[in-house]
Amino acid sequence: MPRTRDPIDPIVLDDRGLSVAQLQAKHGAQHPVFTQVLWEDAIARRRTLDDYWGWVEYHVCLNNENE
């Protein structure tokens, strides 16, 4: 049976099109969906080399492309 896709979080939808600087200004120290703990896990698993906010921007764009 095919897996149904989870709905995209409204916060992520609202963040579409924002630059790294805009995301950081909007959310402060940490994005509420793409947390630093998740980023640190991605670093540990060697799934990213991005800095934190670059990784957030990538995932915001990725989630909005799959909308």
PDBQT receptor file of N, H, CA, C and O in Angstrom, charges set to zero:
ATOM      1  N   MET A   1       0.849  -1.180   0.000  1.00  0.00    +0.000 N 
ATOM      2  CA  MET A   1       0.000   0.000   0.000  1.00  0.00    +0.000 C 
ATOM      3  C   MET A   1       0.895   1.243   0.000  1.00  0.00    +0.000 C 
ATOM      4  O   MET A   1       1.813   1.334   0.815  1.00  0.00    +0.000 OA
ATOM      5  N   PRO A   2       0.643   2.205  -0.902  1.00  0.00    +0.000 N 
ATOM      6  CA  PRO A   2       1.465   3.411  -0.939  1.00  0.00    +0.000 C 
ATOM      7  C   PRO A   2       1.276   4.245   0.319  1.00  0.00    +0.000 C 
ATOM      8  O   PRO A   2       0.180   4.355   0.870  1.00  0.00    +0.000 OA
ATOM      9  N   ARG A   3       2.371   4.818   0.742  1.00  0.00    +0.000 N 
ATOM     10  H   ARG A   3       3.261   4.728   0.294  1.00  0.00    +0.000 HD
ATOM     11  CA  ARG A   3       2.326   5.677   1.924  1.00  0.00    +0.000 C 
ATOM     12  C   ARG A   3       1.776   7.049   1.545  1.00  0.00    +0.000 C 
ATOM     13  O   ARG A   3       2.204   7.641   0.554  1.00  0.00    +0.000 OA
ATOM     14  N   THR A   4       0.836   7.549   2.326  1.00  0.00    +0.000 N 
ATOM     15  H   THR A   4       0.488   7.069   3.131  1.00  0.00    +0.000 HD
ATOM     16  CA  THR A   4       0.319   8.888   2.060  1.00  0.00    +0.000 C 
ATOM     17  C   THR A   4       1.297   9.907   2.624  1.00  0.00    +0.000 C 
ATOM     18  O   THR A   4       1.912   9.689   3.667  1.00  0.00    +0.000 OA
ATOM     19  N   ARG A   5       1.425  10.996   1.932  1.00  0.00    +0.000 N 
ATOM     20  H   ARG A   5       0.925  11.173   1.085  1.00  0.00    +0.000 HD
ATOM     21  CA  ARG A   5       2.346  12.044   2.337  1.00  0.00    +0.000 C 
ATOM     22  C   ARG A   5       1.763  12.839   3.488  1.00  0.00    +0.000 C 
ATOM     23  O   ARG A   5       0.575  13.159   3.497  1.00  0.00    +0.000 OA
ATOM     24  N   ASP A   6       2.606  13.155   4.457  1.00  0.00    +0.000 N 
ATOM     25  H   ASP A   6       3.571  12.896   4.450  1.00  0.00    +0.000 HD
ATOM     26  CA  ASP A   6       2.174  13.988   5.572  1.00  0.00    +0.000 C 
ATOM     27  C   ASP A   6       1.917  15.403   5.065  1.00  0.00    +0.000 C 
ATOM     28  O   ASP A   6       2.621  15.880   4.176  1.00  0.00    +0.000 OA
ATOM     29  N   PRO A   7       0.919  16.072   5.622  1.00  0.00    +0.000 N 
ATOM     30  CA  PRO A   7       0.683  17.463   5.214  1.00  0.00    +0.000 C 
ATOM     31  C   PRO A   7       1.862  18.337   5.636  1.00  0.00    +0.000 C 
ATOM     32  O   PRO A   7       2.520  18.069   6.642  1.00  0.00    +0.000 OA
ATOM     33  N   ILE A   8       2.118  19.374   4.862  1.00  0.00    +0.000 N 
ATOM     34  H   ILE A   8       1.584  19.592   4.045  1.00  0.00    +0.000 HD
ATOM     35  CA  ILE A   8       3.210  20.288   5.171  1.00  0.00    +0.000 C 
ATOM     36  C   ILE A   8       2.772  21.218   6.295  1.00  0.00    +0.000 C 
ATOM     37  O   ILE A   8       1.661  21.748   6.278  1.00  0.00    +0.000 OA
ATOM     38  N   ASP A   9       3.639  21.408   7.254  1.00  0.00    +0.000 N 
ATOM     39  H   ASP A   9       4.541  20.977   7.268  1.00  0.00    +0.000 HD
ATOM     40  CA  ASP A   9       3.365  22.278   8.394  1.00  0.00    +0.000 C 
ATOM     41  C   ASP A   9       3.076  23.701   7.894  1.00  0.00    +0.000 C 
ATOM     42  O   ASP A   9       3.791  24.198   7.023  1.00  0.00    +0.000 OA
ATOM     43  N   PRO A  10       2.052  24.357   8.424  1.00  0.00    +0.000 N 
ATOM     44  CA  PRO A  10       1.728  25.719   7.985  1.00  0.00    +0.000 C 
ATOM     45  C   PRO A  10       2.880  26.705   8.182  1.00  0.00    +0.000 C 
ATOM     46  O   PRO A  10       3.006  27.664   7.421  1.00  0.00    +0.000 OA
ATOM     47  N   ILE A  11       3.708  26.485   9.180  1.00  0.00    +0.000 N 
ATOM     48  H   ILE A  11       3.605  25.706   9.799  1.00  0.00    +0.000 HD
ATOM     49  CA  ILE A  11       4.865  27.365   9.392  1.00  0.00    +0.000 C 
ATOM     50  C   ILE A  11       5.802  27.272   8.196  1.00  0.00    +0.000 C 
ATOM     51  O   ILE A  11       6.319  28.285   7.725  1.00  0.00    +0.000 OA
ATOM     52  N   VAL A  12       6.020  26.054   7.706  1.00  0.00    +0.000 N 
ATOM     53  H   VAL A  12       5.601  25.231   8.089  1.00  0.00    +0.000 HD
ATOM     54  CA  VAL A  12       6.901  25.864   6.559  1.00  0.00    +0.000 C 
ATOM     55  C   VAL A  12       6.280  26.484   5.316  1.00  0.00    +0.000 C 
ATOM     56  O   VAL A  12       6.988  27.096   4.517  1.00  0.00    +0.000 OA
ATOM     57  N   LEU A  13       4.993  26.340   5.142  1.00  0.00    +0.000 N 
ATOM     58  H   LEU A  13       4.418  25.843   5.791  1.00  0.00    +0.000 HD
ATOM     59  CA  LEU A  13       4.321  26.970   3.999  1.00  0.00    +0.000 C 
ATOM     60  C   LEU A  13       4.472  28.490   4.048  1.00  0.00    +0.000 C 
ATOM     61  O   LEU A  13       4.689  29.133   3.021  1.00  0.00    +0.000 OA
ATOM     62  N   ASP A  14       4.356  29.051   5.234  1.00  0.00    +0.000 N 
ATOM     63  H   ASP A  14       4.180  28.529   6.068  1.00  0.00    +0.000 HD
ATOM     64  CA  ASP A  14       4.471  30.504   5.400  1.00  0.00    +0.000 C 
ATOM     65  C   ASP A  14       5.897  30.995   5.144  1.00  0.00    +0.000 C 
ATOM     66  O   ASP A  14       6.103  32.164   4.818  1.00  0.00    +0.000 OA
ATOM     67  N   ASP A  15       6.874  30.109   5.289  1.00  0.00    +0.000 N 
ATOM     68  H   ASP A  15       6.706  29.159   5.554  1.00  0.00    +0.000 HD
ATOM     69  CA  ASP A  15       8.276  30.494   5.113  1.00  0.00    +0.000 C 
ATOM     70  C   ASP A  15       8.756  30.411   3.671  1.00  0.00    +0.000 C 
ATOM     71  O   ASP A  15       9.880  30.815   3.377  1.00  0.00    +0.000 OA
ATOM     72  N   ARG A  16       7.936  29.900   2.775  1.00  0.00    +0.000 N 
ATOM     73  H   ARG A  16       7.023  29.572   3.015  1.00  0.00    +0.000 HD
ATOM     74  CA  ARG A  16       8.393  29.728   1.394  1.00  0.00    +0.000 C 
ATOM     75  C   ARG A  16       8.821  31.063   0.790  1.00  0.00    +0.000 C 
ATOM     76  O   ARG A  16       8.181  32.096   0.987  1.00  0.00    +0.000 OA
ATOM     77  N   GLY A  17       9.905  31.004   0.061  1.00  0.00    +0.000 N 
ATOM     78  H   GLY A  17      10.425  30.164  -0.099  1.00  0.00    +0.000 HD
ATOM     79  CA  GLY A  17      10.429  32.188  -0.612  1.00  0.00    +0.000 C 
ATOM     80  C   GLY A  17      11.293  33.091   0.247  1.00  0.00    +0.000 C 
ATOM     81  O   GLY A  17      11.834  34.079  -0.248  1.00  0.00    +0.000 OA
ATOM     82  N   LEU A  18      11.435  32.768   1.536  1.00  0.00    +0.000 N 
ATOM     83  H   LEU A  18      10.996  31.964   1.939  1.00  0.00    +0.000 HD
ATOM     84  CA  LEU A  18      12.255  33.602   2.405  1.00  0.00    +0.000 C 
ATOM     85  C   LEU A  18      13.723  33.227   2.264  1.00  0.00    +0.000 C 
ATOM     86  O   LEU A  18      14.067  32.055   2.112  1.00  0.00    +0.000 OA
ATOM     87  N   SER A  19      14.577  34.236   2.316  1.00  0.00    +0.000 N 
ATOM     88  H   SER A  19      14.298  35.188   2.439  1.00  0.00    +0.000 HD
ATOM     89  CA  SER A  19      16.018  34.006   2.265  1.00  0.00    +0.000 C 
ATOM     90  C   SER A  19      16.511  33.529   3.632  1.00  0.00    +0.000 C 
ATOM     91  O   SER A  19      15.765  33.521   4.611  1.00  0.00    +0.000 OA
ATOM     92  N   VAL A  20      17.769  33.138   3.673  1.00  0.00    +0.000 N 
ATOM     93  H   VAL A  20      18.375  33.144   2.878  1.00  0.00    +0.000 HD
ATOM     94  CA  VAL A  20      18.372  32.733   4.953  1.00  0.00    +0.000 C 
ATOM     95  C   VAL A  20      18.248  33.863   5.967  1.00  0.00    +0.000 C 
ATOM     96  O   VAL A  20      17.846  33.631   7.107  1.00  0.00    +0.000 OA
ATOM     97  N   ALA A  21      18.588  35.079   5.565  1.00  0.00    +0.000 N 
ATOM     98  H   ALA A  21      18.915  35.268   4.639  1.00  0.00    +0.000 HD
ATOM     99  CA  ALA A  21      18.521  36.226   6.481  1.00  0.00    +0.000 C 
ATOM    100  C   ALA A  21      17.092  36.474   6.959  1.00  0.00    +0.000 C 
ATOM    101  O   ALA A  21      16.874  36.791   8.128  1.00  0.00    +0.000 OA
ATOM    102  N   GLN A  22      16.128  36.330   6.067  1.00  0.00    +0.000 N 
ATOM    103  H   GLN A  22      16.305  36.072   5.118  1.00  0.00    +0.000 HD
ATOM    104  CA  GLN A  22      14.726  36.540   6.443  1.00  0.00    +0.000 C 
ATOM    105  C   GLN A  22      14.227  35.446   7.387  1.00  0.00    +0.000 C 
ATOM    106  O   GLN A  22      13.487  35.726   8.331  1.00  0.00    +0.000 OA
ATOM    107  N   LEU A  23      14.631  34.210   7.134  1.00  0.00    +0.000 N 
ATOM    108  H   LEU A  23      15.232  33.983   6.368  1.00  0.00    +0.000 HD
ATOM    109  CA  LEU A  23      14.245  33.114   8.033  1.00  0.00    +0.000 C 
ATOM    110  C   LEU A  23      14.808  33.342   9.429  1.00  0.00    +0.000 C 
ATOM    111  O   LEU A  23      14.110  33.168  10.427  1.00  0.00    +0.000 OA
ATOM    112  N   GLN A  24      16.071  33.729   9.488  1.00  0.00    +0.000 N 
ATOM    113  H   GLN A  24      16.638  33.870   8.677  1.00  0.00    +0.000 HD
ATOM    114  CA  GLN A  24      16.713  33.967  10.779  1.00  0.00    +0.000 C 
ATOM    115  C   GLN A  24      16.068  35.143  11.509  1.00  0.00    +0.000 C 
ATOM    116  O   GLN A  24      15.855  35.082  12.720  1.00  0.00    +0.000 OA
ATOM    117  N   ALA A  25      15.758  36.203  10.782  1.00  0.00    +0.000 N 
ATOM    118  H   ALA A  25      15.931  36.253   9.798  1.00  0.00    +0.000 HD
ATOM    119  CA  ALA A  25      15.103  37.362  11.402  1.00  0.00    +0.000 C 
ATOM    120  C   ALA A  25      13.707  37.003  11.911  1.00  0.00    +0.000 C 
ATOM    121  O   ALA A  25      13.285  37.482  12.963  1.00  0.00    +0.000 OA
ATOM    122  N   LYS A  26      13.003  36.175  11.178  1.00  0.00    +0.000 N 
ATOM    123  H   LYS A  26      13.345  35.785  10.323  1.00  0.00    +0.000 HD
ATOM    124  CA  LYS A  26      11.635  35.790  11.552  1.00  0.00    +0.000 C 
ATOM    125  C   LYS A  26      11.611  34.872  12.765  1.00  0.00    +0.000 C 
ATOM    126  O   LYS A  26      10.772  35.036  13.651  1.00  0.00    +0.000 OA
ATOM    127  N   HIS A  27      12.534  33.895  12.814  1.00  0.00    +0.000 N 
ATOM    128  H   HIS A  27      13.216  33.762  12.094  1.00  0.00    +0.000 HD
ATOM    129  CA  HIS A  27      12.458  32.856  13.832  1.00  0.00    +0.000 C 
ATOM    130  C   HIS A  27      13.470  33.001  14.964  1.00  0.00    +0.000 C 
ATOM    131  O   HIS A  27      13.371  32.290  15.964  1.00  0.00    +0.000 OA
ATOM    132  N   GLY A  28      14.426  33.892  14.833  1.00  0.00    +0.000 N 
ATOM    133  H   GLY A  28      14.507  34.469  14.020  1.00  0.00    +0.000 HD
ATOM    134  CA  GLY A  28      15.407  34.075  15.906  1.00  0.00    +0.000 C 
ATOM    135  C   GLY A  28      16.475  33.003  15.889  1.00  0.00    +0.000 C 
ATOM    136  O   GLY A  28      17.098  32.759  14.855  1.00  0.00    +0.000 OA
ATOM    137  N   ALA A  29      16.692  32.359  17.024  1.00  0.00    +0.000 N 
ATOM    138  H   ALA A  29      16.186  32.557  17.864  1.00  0.00    +0.000 HD
ATOM    139  CA  ALA A  29      17.790  31.408  17.171  1.00  0.00    +0.000 C 
ATOM    140  C   ALA A  29      17.536  30.069  16.491  1.00  0.00    +0.000 C 
ATOM    141  O   ALA A  29      18.480  29.373  16.115  1.00  0.00    +0.000 OA
ATOM    142  N   GLN A  30      16.257  29.702  16.329  1.00  0.00    +0.000 N 
ATOM    143  H   GLN A  30      15.490  30.267  16.634  1.00  0.00    +0.000 HD
ATOM    144  CA  GLN A  30      15.957  28.364  15.817  1.00  0.00    +0.000 C 
ATOM    145  C   GLN A  30      14.605  28.325  15.110  1.00  0.00    +0.000 C 
ATOM    146  O   GLN A  30      13.641  28.936  15.571  1.00  0.00    +0.000 OA
ATOM    147  N   HIS A  31      14.539  27.618  14.011  1.00  0.00    +0.000 N 
ATOM    148  H   HIS A  31      15.323  27.122  13.636  1.00  0.00    +0.000 HD
ATOM    149  CA  HIS A  31      13.280  27.409  13.304  1.00  0.00    +0.000 C 
ATOM    150  C   HIS A  31      12.429  26.433  14.117  1.00  0.00    +0.000 C 
ATOM    151  O   HIS A  31      12.969  25.465  14.653  1.00  0.00    +0.000 OA
ATOM    152  N   PRO A  32      11.131  26.654  14.224  1.00  0.00    +0.000 N 
ATOM    153  CA  PRO A  32      10.290  25.786  15.053  1.00  0.00    +0.000 C 
ATOM    154  C   PRO A  32      10.068  24.373  14.490  1.00  0.00    +0.000 C 
ATOM    155  O   PRO A  32       9.720  23.464  15.243  1.00  0.00    +0.000 OA
ATOM    156  N   VAL A  33      10.261  24.179  13.203  1.00  0.00    +0.000 N 
ATOM    157  H   VAL A  33      10.544  24.917  12.591  1.00  0.00    +0.000 HD
ATOM    158  CA  VAL A  33      10.073  22.854  12.601  1.00  0.00    +0.000 C 
ATOM    159  C   VAL A  33      11.425  22.179  12.365  1.00  0.00    +0.000 C 
ATOM    160  O   VAL A  33      11.614  21.019  12.733  1.00  0.00    +0.000 OA
ATOM    161  N   PHE A  34      12.348  22.891  11.761  1.00  0.00    +0.000 N 
ATOM    162  H   PHE A  34      12.194  23.832  11.462  1.00  0.00    +0.000 HD
ATOM    163  CA  PHE A  34      13.667  22.355  11.448  1.00  0.00    +0.000 C 
ATOM    164  C   PHE A  34      14.643  22.801  12.534  1.00  0.00    +0.000 C 
ATOM    165  O   PHE A  34      15.363  23.788  12.384  1.00  0.00    +0.000 OA
ATOM    166  N   THR A  35      14.644  22.057  13.613  1.00  0.00    +0.000 N 
ATOM    167  H   THR A  35      14.059  21.255  13.735  1.00  0.00    +0.000 HD
ATOM    168  CA  THR A  35      15.382  22.446  14.816  1.00  0.00    +0.000 C 
ATOM    169  C   THR A  35      16.882  22.180  14.689  1.00  0.00    +0.000 C 
ATOM    170  O   THR A  35      17.333  21.461  13.797  1.00  0.00    +0.000 OA
ATOM    171  N   GLN A  36      17.628  22.774  15.595  1.00  0.00    +0.000 N 
ATOM    172  H   GLN A  36      17.262  23.358  16.319  1.00  0.00    +0.000 HD
ATOM    173  CA  GLN A  36      19.067  22.559  15.611  1.00  0.00    +0.000 C 
ATOM    174  C   GLN A  36      19.415  21.114  15.951  1.00  0.00    +0.000 C 
ATOM    175  O   GLN A  36      20.438  20.604  15.494  1.00  0.00    +0.000 OA
ATOM    176  N   VAL A  37      18.593  20.461  16.735  1.00  0.00    +0.000 N 
ATOM    177  H   VAL A  37      17.763  20.876  17.106  1.00  0.00    +0.000 HD
ATOM    178  CA  VAL A  37      18.821  19.044  17.041  1.00  0.00    +0.000 C 
ATOM    179  C   VAL A  37      18.739  18.210  15.765  1.00  0.00    +0.000 C 
ATOM    180  O   VAL A  37      19.556  17.313  15.556  1.00  0.00    +0.000 OA
ATOM    181  N   LEU A  38      17.751  18.503  14.908  1.00  0.00    +0.000 N 
ATOM    182  H   LEU A  38      17.087  19.231  15.078  1.00  0.00    +0.000 HD
ATOM    183  CA  LEU A  38      17.633  17.780  13.634  1.00  0.00    +0.000 C 
ATOM    184  C   LEU A  38      18.823  18.068  12.726  1.00  0.00    +0.000 C 
ATOM    185  O   LEU A  38      19.323  17.169  12.050  1.00  0.00    +0.000 OA
ATOM    186  N   TRP A  39      19.279  19.323  12.710  1.00  0.00    +0.000 N 
ATOM    187  H   TRP A  39      18.873  20.054  13.259  1.00  0.00    +0.000 HD
ATOM    188  CA  TRP A  39      20.441  19.701  11.906  1.00  0.00    +0.000 C 
ATOM    189  C   TRP A  39      21.689  18.991  12.407  1.00  0.00    +0.000 C 
ATOM    190  O   TRP A  39      22.476  18.475  11.613  1.00  0.00    +0.000 OA
ATOM    191  N   GLU A  40      21.873  18.964  13.734  1.00  0.00    +0.000 N 
ATOM    192  H   GLU A  40      21.234  19.383  14.379  1.00  0.00    +0.000 HD
ATOM    193  CA  GLU A  40      23.032  18.278  14.308  1.00  0.00    +0.000 C 
ATOM    194  C   GLU A  40      23.019  16.791  13.957  1.00  0.00    +0.000 C 
ATOM    195  O   GLU A  40      24.071  16.199  13.716  1.00  0.00    +0.000 OA
ATOM    196  N   ASP A  41      21.840  16.194  13.929  1.00  0.00    +0.000 N 
ATOM    197  H   ASP A  41      20.985  16.674  14.126  1.00  0.00    +0.000 HD
ATOM    198  CA  ASP A  41      21.722  14.796  13.528  1.00  0.00    +0.000 C 
ATOM    199  C   ASP A  41      22.114  14.623  12.057  1.00  0.00    +0.000 C 
ATOM    200  O   ASP A  41      22.793  13.660  11.700  1.00  0.00    +0.000 OA
ATOM    201  N   ALA A  42      21.685  15.557  11.214  1.00  0.00    +0.000 N 
ATOM    202  H   ALA A  42      21.135  16.340  11.504  1.00  0.00    +0.000 HD
ATOM    203  CA  ALA A  42      22.047  15.502   9.789  1.00  0.00    +0.000 C 
ATOM    204  C   ALA A  42      23.557  15.645   9.612  1.00  0.00    +0.000 C 
ATOM    205  O   ALA A  42      24.143  14.981   8.757  1.00  0.00    +0.000 OA
ATOM    206  N   ILE A  43      24.186  16.496  10.403  1.00  0.00    +0.000 N 
ATOM    207  H   ILE A  43      23.710  17.035  11.098  1.00  0.00    +0.000 HD
ATOM    208  CA  ILE A  43      25.642  16.641  10.364  1.00  0.00    +0.000 C 
ATOM    209  C   ILE A  43      26.302  15.327  10.780  1.00  0.00    +0.000 C 
ATOM    210  O   ILE A  43      27.214  14.842  10.110  1.00  0.00    +0.000 OA
ATOM    211  N   ALA A  44      25.839  14.762  11.879  1.00  0.00    +0.000 N 
ATOM    212  H   ALA A  44      25.099  15.156  12.423  1.00  0.00    +0.000 HD
ATOM    213  CA  ALA A  44      26.423  13.523  12.401  1.00  0.00    +0.000 C 
ATOM    214  C   ALA A  44      26.296  12.373  11.402  1.00  0.00    +0.000 C 
ATOM    215  O   ALA A  44      27.177  11.518  11.309  1.00  0.00    +0.000 OA
ATOM    216  N   ARG A  45      25.201  12.362  10.666  1.00  0.00    +0.000 N 
ATOM    217  H   ARG A  45      24.485  13.056  10.742  1.00  0.00    +0.000 HD
ATOM    218  CA  ARG A  45      24.968  11.304   9.674  1.00  0.00    +0.000 C 
ATOM    219  C   ARG A  45      25.583  11.626   8.315  1.00  0.00    +0.000 C 
ATOM    220  O   ARG A  45      25.450  10.863   7.359  1.00  0.00    +0.000 OA
ATOM    221  N   ARG A  46      26.260  12.773   8.252  1.00  0.00    +0.000 N 
ATOM    222  H   ARG A  46      26.368  13.393   9.029  1.00  0.00    +0.000 HD
ATOM    223  CA  ARG A  46      26.918  13.243   7.021  1.00  0.00    +0.000 C 
ATOM    224  C   ARG A  46      25.927  13.448   5.885  1.00  0.00    +0.000 C 
ATOM    225  O   ARG A  46      26.206  13.135   4.727  1.00  0.00    +0.000 OA
ATOM    226  N   ARG A  47      24.767  13.980   6.243  1.00  0.00    +0.000 N 
ATOM    227  H   ARG A  47      24.541  14.235   7.183  1.00  0.00    +0.000 HD
ATOM    228  CA  ARG A  47      23.737  14.263   5.229  1.00  0.00    +0.000 C 
ATOM    229  C   ARG A  47      23.725  15.721   4.807  1.00  0.00    +0.000 C 
ATOM    230  O   ARG A  47      22.989  16.104   3.898  1.00  0.00    +0.000 OA
ATOM    231  N   THR A  48      24.542  16.536   5.468  1.00  0.00    +0.000 N 
ATOM    232  H   THR A  48      25.140  16.225   6.207  1.00  0.00    +0.000 HD
ATOM    233  CA  THR A  48      24.656  17.945   5.095  1.00  0.00    +0.000 C 
ATOM    234  C   THR A  48      26.009  18.484   5.515  1.00  0.00    +0.000 C 
ATOM    235  O   THR A  48      26.624  18.016   6.474  1.00  0.00    +0.000 OA
ATOM    236  N   LEU A  49      26.448  19.473   4.775  1.00  0.00    +0.000 N 
ATOM    237  H   LEU A  49      25.949  19.853   3.997  1.00  0.00    +0.000 HD
ATOM    238  CA  LEU A  49      27.628  20.255   5.141  1.00  0.00    +0.000 C 
ATOM    239  C   LEU A  49      27.233  21.711   5.371  1.00  0.00    +0.000 C 
ATOM    240  O   LEU A  49      28.074  22.549   5.699  1.00  0.00    +0.000 OA
ATOM    241  N   ASP A  50      25.944  22.002   5.195  1.00  0.00    +0.000 N 
ATOM    242  H   ASP A  50      25.261  21.321   4.929  1.00  0.00    +0.000 HD
ATOM    243  CA  ASP A  50      25.441  23.367   5.331  1.00  0.00    +0.000 C 
ATOM    244  C   ASP A  50      25.527  23.867   6.761  1.00  0.00    +0.000 C 
ATOM    245  O   ASP A  50      25.491  23.092   7.717  1.00  0.00    +0.000 OA
ATOM    246  N   ASP A  51      25.643  25.194   6.883  1.00  0.00    +0.000 N 
ATOM    247  H   ASP A  51      25.672  25.824   6.106  1.00  0.00    +0.000 HD
ATOM    248  CA  ASP A  51      25.468  25.782   8.205  1.00  0.00    +0.000 C 
ATOM    249  C   ASP A  51      23.984  25.668   8.565  1.00  0.00    +0.000 C 
ATOM    250  O   ASP A  51      23.169  25.313   7.713  1.00  0.00    +0.000 OA
ATOM    251  N   TYR A  52      23.632  25.960   9.804  1.00  0.00    +0.000 N 
ATOM    252  H   TYR A  52      24.294  26.248  10.496  1.00  0.00    +0.000 HD
ATOM    253  CA  TYR A  52      22.267  25.710  10.269  1.00  0.00    +0.000 C 
ATOM    254  C   TYR A  52      21.212  26.384   9.400  1.00  0.00    +0.000 C 
ATOM    255  O   TYR A  52      20.289  25.718   8.930  1.00  0.00    +0.000 OA
ATOM    256  N   TRP A  53      21.327  27.689   9.178  1.00  0.00    +0.000 N 
ATOM    257  H   TRP A  53      22.076  28.230   9.560  1.00  0.00    +0.000 HD
ATOM    258  CA  TRP A  53      20.265  28.391   8.443  1.00  0.00    +0.000 C 
ATOM    259  C   TRP A  53      20.241  28.037   6.963  1.00  0.00    +0.000 C 
ATOM    260  O   TRP A  53      19.179  28.084   6.342  1.00  0.00    +0.000 OA
ATOM    261  N   GLY A  54      21.374  27.687   6.388  1.00  0.00    +0.000 N 
ATOM    262  H   GLY A  54      22.236  27.648   6.892  1.00  0.00    +0.000 HD
ATOM    263  CA  GLY A  54      21.380  27.191   5.013  1.00  0.00    +0.000 C 
ATOM    264  C   GLY A  54      20.634  25.876   4.894  1.00  0.00    +0.000 C 
ATOM    265  O   GLY A  54      19.913  25.640   3.924  1.00  0.00    +0.000 OA
ATOM    266  N   TRP A  55      20.818  25.014   5.903  1.00  0.00    +0.000 N 
ATOM    267  H   TRP A  55      21.404  25.206   6.691  1.00  0.00    +0.000 HD
ATOM    268  CA  TRP A  55      20.110  23.730   5.954  1.00  0.00    +0.000 C 
ATOM    269  C   TRP A  55      18.604  23.961   6.099  1.00  0.00    +0.000 C 
ATOM    270  O   TRP A  55      17.804  23.280   5.457  1.00  0.00    +0.000 OA
ATOM    271  N   VAL A  56      18.223  24.921   6.941  1.00  0.00    +0.000 N 
ATOM    272  H   VAL A  56      18.874  25.474   7.462  1.00  0.00    +0.000 HD
ATOM    273  CA  VAL A  56      16.797  25.249   7.112  1.00  0.00    +0.000 C 
ATOM    274  C   VAL A  56      16.209  25.726   5.791  1.00  0.00    +0.000 C 
ATOM    275  O   VAL A  56      15.146  25.261   5.380  1.00  0.00    +0.000 OA
ATOM    276  N   GLU A  57      16.898  26.656   5.122  1.00  0.00    +0.000 N 
ATOM    277  H   GLU A  57      17.761  27.034   5.456  1.00  0.00    +0.000 HD
ATOM    278  CA  GLU A  57      16.380  27.184   3.854  1.00  0.00    +0.000 C 
ATOM    279  C   GLU A  57      16.196  26.056   2.832  1.00  0.00    +0.000 C 
ATOM    280  O   GLU A  57      15.193  26.014   2.119  1.00  0.00    +0.000 OA
ATOM    281  N   TYR A  58      17.165  25.153   2.769  1.00  0.00    +0.000 N 
ATOM    282  H   TYR A  58      17.979  25.188   3.348  1.00  0.00    +0.000 HD
ATOM    283  CA  TYR A  58      17.065  24.022   1.850  1.00  0.00    +0.000 C 
ATOM    284  C   TYR A  58      15.808  23.203   2.143  1.00  0.00    +0.000 C 
ATOM    285  O   TYR A  58      15.071  22.848   1.223  1.00  0.00    +0.000 OA
ATOM    286  N   HIS A  59      15.565  22.904   3.407  1.00  0.00    +0.000 N 
ATOM    287  H   HIS A  59      16.164  23.193   4.154  1.00  0.00    +0.000 HD
ATOM    288  CA  HIS A  59      14.408  22.072   3.760  1.00  0.00    +0.000 C 
ATOM    289  C   HIS A  59      13.078  22.810   3.583  1.00  0.00    +0.000 C 
ATOM    290  O   HIS A  59      12.072  22.186   3.245  1.00  0.00    +0.000 OA
ATOM    291  N   VAL A  60      13.059  24.099   3.800  1.00  0.00    +0.000 N 
ATOM    292  H   VAL A  60      13.876  24.606   4.074  1.00  0.00    +0.000 HD
ATOM    293  CA  VAL A  60      11.841  24.877   3.531  1.00  0.00    +0.000 C 
ATOM    294  C   VAL A  60      11.535  24.798   2.035  1.00  0.00    +0.000 C 
ATOM    295  O   VAL A  60      10.395  24.548   1.642  1.00  0.00    +0.000 OA
ATOM    296  N   CYS A  61      12.554  25.010   1.204  1.00  0.00    +0.000 N 
ATOM    297  H   CYS A  61      13.480  25.213   1.522  1.00  0.00    +0.000 HD
ATOM    298  CA  CYS A  61      12.355  24.944  -0.259  1.00  0.00    +0.000 C 
ATOM    299  C   CYS A  61      11.948  23.542  -0.692  1.00  0.00    +0.000 C 
ATOM    300  O   CYS A  61      11.038  23.383  -1.506  1.00  0.00    +0.000 OA
ATOM    301  N   LEU A  62      12.610  22.534  -0.159  1.00  0.00    +0.000 N 
ATOM    302  H   LEU A  62      13.349  22.663   0.502  1.00  0.00    +0.000 HD
ATOM    303  CA  LEU A  62      12.317  21.147  -0.510  1.00  0.00    +0.000 C 
ATOM    304  C   LEU A  62      10.873  20.783  -0.164  1.00  0.00    +0.000 C 
ATOM    305  O   LEU A  62      10.182  20.149  -0.962  1.00  0.00    +0.000 OA
ATOM    306  N   ASN A  63      10.426  21.178   1.009  1.00  0.00    +0.000 N 
ATOM    307  H   ASN A  63      10.988  21.692   1.657  1.00  0.00    +0.000 HD
ATOM    308  CA  ASN A  63       9.064  20.854   1.429  1.00  0.00    +0.000 C 
ATOM    309  C   ASN A  63       8.024  21.613   0.604  1.00  0.00    +0.000 C 
ATOM    310  O   ASN A  63       6.941  21.088   0.348  1.00  0.00    +0.000 OA
ATOM    311  N   ASN A  64       8.333  22.815   0.194  1.00  0.00    +0.000 N 
ATOM    312  H   ASN A  64       9.214  23.241   0.402  1.00  0.00    +0.000 HD
ATOM    313  CA  ASN A  64       7.384  23.573  -0.608  1.00  0.00    +0.000 C 
ATOM    314  C   ASN A  64       7.346  23.108  -2.056  1.00  0.00    +0.000 C 
ATOM    315  O   ASN A  64       6.320  23.262  -2.719  1.00  0.00    +0.000 OA
ATOM    316  N   GLU A  65       8.440  22.543  -2.564  1.00  0.00    +0.000 N 
ATOM    317  H   GLU A  65       9.273  22.418  -2.025  1.00  0.00    +0.000 HD
ATOM    318  CA  GLU A  65       8.430  21.974  -3.913  1.00  0.00    +0.000 C 
ATOM    319  C   GLU A  65       7.575  20.725  -3.969  1.00  0.00    +0.000 C 
ATOM    320  O   GLU A  65       6.977  20.425  -5.002  1.00  0.00    +0.000 OA
ATOM    321  N   ASN A  66       7.513  19.995  -2.866  1.00  0.00    +0.000 N 
ATOM    322  H   ASN A  66       7.998  20.239  -2.026  1.00  0.00    +0.000 HD
ATOM    323  CA  ASN A  66       6.741  18.759  -2.813  1.00  0.00    +0.000 C 
ATOM    324  C   ASN A  66       5.286  18.979  -2.432  1.00  0.00    +0.000 C 
ATOM    325  O   ASN A  66       4.551  18.022  -2.187  1.00  0.00    +0.000 OA
ATOM    326  N   GLU A  67       4.878  20.221  -2.382  1.00  0.00    +0.000 N 
ATOM    327  H   GLU A  67       5.475  20.998  -2.581  1.00  0.00    +0.000 HD
ATOM    328  CA  GLU A  67       3.510  20.568  -1.977  1.00  0.00    +0.000 C 
ATOM    329  C   GLU A  67       2.504  20.034  -2.961  1.00  0.00    +0.000 C 
ATOM    330  O   GLU A  67       1.302  20.230  -2.783  1.00  0.00    +0.000 OA
TER     331      GLU A  67
